[in-house]
């Protein structure tokens, strides 16, 4: 195996057999020294490993090129006899697997022809030494294979024609074999390259999917943490409310005339226990509602949507679902709940608000006199005398709810699990 170096048309051969690697560069310490301004001190290295050869660019300034494509530094590139590697702009390196000839083949053929003794006649017969000198005509007569005159003329005519030498035939065979190797090698090279690119693409897609899964999991975890924090905050608020609102929950209801007037429509809506109803102090009015009883009662009040209400339902569904909204699917599955009761965080607030609206609370506040000095109004939901939810507002804001359609809000909540309508009402009501 040899390395052929071509610099400005001048070629030189360098043996490679028995060596594991050949260092190429301008430094005197290199195995193959090239004195050129475009060559780095340690430009490249050719490595033999397992019968294969690899070219490694050692981070040279001018770089190395294979088919005009710059090779990646410090990366092994397969090196074969088909394609040379260009070092810098004008130096080429070839890998040869043929023997170096001792002498020129054409010259050896000429020498062989000139030193060959001339054969004038056939030697396939016995001539005794005592016969003396045998002339050419006599040798023709004695020879069993003596050519006739016609055959002799044919030989002379054919001798004037150009004869294809064995050298030309061998050269054509070498070219054909070389082309065959190029075609087969190119096929396997591109097949290997395509498979390698496919593997890189698959790995890239797998990494992207893994990263997307990690991001989705992280977002989900953050959402759960946020929801858990909101629950803890709600529990903390309820604990605080339990202490601050406990006096209103435990106080007597519907005793003085203002409380009686307010409780009239409240108690006529459904049966109440003695702990439910309105209680008034100097500047605070409270309404205590049994949250569980209201939930069981209000569930029976939901009715199917009317044709006029369906566009409004779709609008609220689109608002609550956001990007997940699919109008056609939601219309076909109009009875489908967007969320179950167990998934609704503020279900207690929604129940006491609906109870207040359906029992004529806003109208009662408007018609009853003597509430001018009341600044704060609490709607409190209790379960077993414990505060579970509450809405803090003012009497004036509560009066403004007289225009709200409670029946439609009930349908949205119970039939479809849509809470955005009630969220809007509570947001407009609540004060700090």
N, C-alpha and C positions, 0 to 999 in steps of 0.2 A: 504494500500500500504506500502511495506517495502523495505529497502535497505539491501542487504546481502553483507557482507564484508568477503572475503576469503583471509587469509594471511598464506602462507605456509601450506595449507590444513586445517587450523582451520577457522571455519565459525562463524559469529555473525550476529544477525538480529537487525535492527534499524527501528522503526516505522517512517512513513513519512506522515501519514494522518493529515490533518489540517495545514500543513506547506507549505508555498509558496516557500521556498528554504531551502537547507541544505548546509552549508559551510563545506568543507572537507579539512583537512590539519593537520600540526603538532602543530599549535598554540593552546593554551588553549582557545582562543576565538572562535574557530571553533565549529560547532554543532557536527561534527563527527571527533574526534581526533584520528590520526593514528601516533603512535610513531615509525617511521622508517626513516632511513637515506636517503632513496630514495624519501621520500615525502617532498614537500616544506611546508613552514609555512602556506601559503594559496594556496593549490594545485589546487582545483577545486570547482565547485558549481553545484548542481542539482536543477533545477527550474521547478516548476509546473505552467502551464499556459493553461487555457481553456481545461482542461482535458488531455493535452499532457505534456510530460516530456522532458526536455532538459538538456544536460550535457555541461558545459562550463569549459574548461581548463583556469585557471587564470594566464597563463604564467609560468607554473612550469618548474623547471630545467630539470627533467627527462621526462616530457611530459605525455600525455595520449594517449592510442591506442584503436582503434576499428577495430577488424579483422586485427591486425598487421599494420594498417595504422595510422600514427600519426595524431592526431587531430590538427586543426589550433587553436592557442591561441586566447582567447577572442571571440570565435565564437560558437554560439549555435548549438549543434548536437543532433538530435532526439535520445531519450533514451527509449528503449522498453525492454520488458521481453525476447526478443529472443536472443540478443547478449550482453554479458558482456563487460565492459570497463576495460582495464588494466591500472593501475596507476603505472608508473615506470616499473621495470622488473618483479615483482613477486606478485603484489597485484591486486585482481580482485574485481570489484563492480558489483552487480546484482540488477535488479529491479524486485520485486516480487509483484504479485497482489492477492495472496492467503492468507487465514487466518492461523495464527500460532496455531497448535493443542494444546489443554489443556493437554492431556495425549496421550501416544502412542496408536495408533489404535489397534494394535495387542494385547497389554496388556489388553485393555478394552474388547476385544472379549473373551480372556481367562477367565477374571473375570466373565463375563456374563455367560459363559458356566458352570463354577464351581458352581455358586450360583443358577443356575436354578434347581428347584425340579425335581427329576427323575419321569417320567410318565411311569408307568408300564402297564397301560391298559386304555381303552377308558372310558371317563366320560360322554358319551352321554346317560346315563340311570339313573333312580332313584333307590337308595338303601335306604330303611328306616333305621333309627338308631336302631330300635328294632331287625334288622336282625342279629346283632352281627357282628363278624369278617368275612369278605368275602375273601376267598382264591383266588389265581390267576386263578386257573382252573375254579372256580365258576364264576369269573368275565368274563371270556371268553364266558361262556355259556349264561350269562345274557345279554352281549353286542350284539347289532344288527350288529355291524361291526367286530365281532370277526373273526380274520384271520383263514383261513384253514391251515392245516399243510404244504401244498405246498407253499402257499403264505408266510408263516412264514420262510420256508427254503430259499426262494428267497430274503427275506429281510435280512436275516443273511448273505447270499452270497454277496449282494450288499453293505452291511455295511463294508466289508473288502476292497472294491475298494476306491482309492483316489477320493475325491470330490473337484471339482473346487470351490473355495470360491468366494463370491461376490467381495471380495477385489481385486482378480486378474482381474476380468472382468472390474471393475472400473479403474484399473491401465492401462489396454490396451486401454480403451476408452480415458483416459487422454492423453496417448501417441499419439493416432490417432488425437485427437483434436489439440494437440500441433504441430504435423507435418503439419496439415492442415493450422493452423495459420502461421507457418513458410513459407509454400509455398505461401500462399496468400499475406502475408506481404512482402516476397521477390519480388513477382511479382510487387506489387504496388511501392515498394521502387525503384526497378530498372527502372520501367516506369517513375517514378518521376525524378530519377537521369538522365535518358536519355533525357527527355524533358528539364530539366534544362541545360544540356550540349548543347543541340541544341539551346536553347535560348542564351546561352553565345556565341556560335559560330556565330549565326546570328548577335548578337550585335557587335562582333569583326569585322565581314565582313562589317557591316554597317559603323562602325567607320573608317575602312580602306578606304572604298569608299568615305566617307566624307572627309577624310584627302587628298586622291588623288585629289578629286574635288577642294579642297582648294589650293593645290599645283599647279594644272593646271590653276586655275583662277589667282593665284599669278604670274605664269610664263607669262600668257597672258597679264596681266596688265603691267609687266615689259617690255614685247616686245612692247606693245603700247607706253609706256613711252619712250623707246629707239627710236622707229620710230618717235615719236613726237619731240624728242630732235634733231634727225637728220634733220627733216624738218625745225626746227627753225634755226639750224646751216646753212642749205642750204640757207634759206631766208636771214640770216645775211651775208653770203658770197656774195649773189646776190646784197644785198644793198651796200656792200663794193665795189663790182665790178661796180655797177651803177655809183659810184663816180669816181673810178679809170679808167674805160673803156669808160666813157661818151665821152671823147675827140675823141676816135677812132670811136665810133658810129656816131658822128655828123660830123666828117671830110669828105671832098670830097673823092670820090672813083674813081679809074681808070683814073687818070689824067696824071701822069708822065709815062715815057716809061715802067719802070719796072711794074708799076701797070697795064698798058694797056696789057702787055704781059701775066701777070697772069690772068687778067679778061677775056681774049679771050676764053679759054676753059670753064671758069666758067659761062659766059653769053650764050655760045652756047648750054649748057646742057638744060636750060629752060629759060623762060622769067624772067627777074629780074627788080626790080625798081631801081631808081637812088641811093637809100640809101644802096644797097647791092654791095659788091665787096671788092677788096683789097685796103688797104691804108698802106703806108710805111713812117716811120719816120727814124731817124738816126739808131737806133738799135732795133726797134720794127716793126714787120709786123702784120697786123690784117686783118681778113676776116670776114665781117659782113654778116649774112644770115638771111632772113626773116623766122623764125622758123615755123610759121603756114603754109605758102605757101609750104615749103619743105615737111612738113608732108602730106599735101593733094596730092602733086605730087608723092612722094615716095610710097604712098599706092597703086598706080596704077602699080608699077613696079614689084610687087611680083609675082613669077611664081611657079608652082608645083615643088616638089622635084624630082630629077632624082634618078634612082636606085643606082647610085654610092654615092649620097648624104645621103641616108636613114641611113646607119650605122653611119655617122657623126652626123646626127640629134639625133639619139638615145644616142650617147655618150654625147652630150651637154645636152640632157634632163635628163639623169642620173646624170650628174654633178650638174645641177641646182636644181633638185627635191630632191636629197639625199635619205633618207629612204623612202620617199613617192613614189619613182620611181617604176613603174610596167611595165616591158618591153612589155609583151603581150598586156596589155590594151593600152599602148601608141601607139604601132604599129597599132592596129585596129582602134584607134581614132587619126590618125596622123594629122588630121586637127584641133584637139582640141587645144585650146590655154591654156598654163600653167597659164597665167595671162592675164587679160584684159588690154586694154590701160590705163584705169583709175587707175589701180593698179600699173603701172610702174612709179616709182619715178623719174627716170632720162630720161624720154622720150625725153625731149628737147635736152639733150646732144647727145642721140642716133641719132636724126634727123639731127642735124648739122654735126655730124661726117659722117653719110651716104651721105649727100649732098656733103661734101668735097671729099669723096672717089669717088662717082659716077660722079662728074663733072671734074674728072681728076686733082684734086688738087695736089697729090704727084708728078705726072708726070710734072706738070707745074713748081713746085718748083725746080725740078731737071734740067729742060731745060733752065730756065731763069737765066741769069747771073746778078751779082751785089748784091747778098744776103749774101756775105761772112761775112760782119760786123754785120748782124742781129743776135741778141742773143735770142730774145723772139718772139714767134709766137702765137697770140690769134685767136681762132675760136669762134666768138661771135654770139649767137642766140638772136634775138630781136623780140618783139611783141609790135607794136605801139611805136617804138623808145625806148622801155625800155628793158634793159638787163634781159633776162629770164634764160639764161644758157651760159656757156662758158667753153672752154678747153684751158688751158695754157700749151704750150709745146715749143719745139725748132724746127727750120727749119730742122735740120738733122733728128730728130725723125719723123717729118711729111713726109720727103722724103722716109723713110724706109717703109711707108705704101703702096708703089706702088705695093708690092707683095700681098696685102690683097685682097681676093675675096669679094667685096662689095655685089654682087648679092646674095651669099649664106648667108651673114649676114642679108640682107633684108628679105630673106625667113624665117630665124630663128625667126626674130622679128615679122613679120607681120602674118606669117602662124601659128606659134606655140607659140608665146609669150616668146621665149627663149632669154634672154638678156646676158647670160654668155659670148658669143663670143665677143659682143661689150664691155662688162666689161673688158675683157682681153686686148682689143685694147686700151681702154681709160687708163687703168692702166699703160700700157707700154708707153703711150704718156705723161701723165700729169707730170708737174714739179711744185715745190713749188714757 
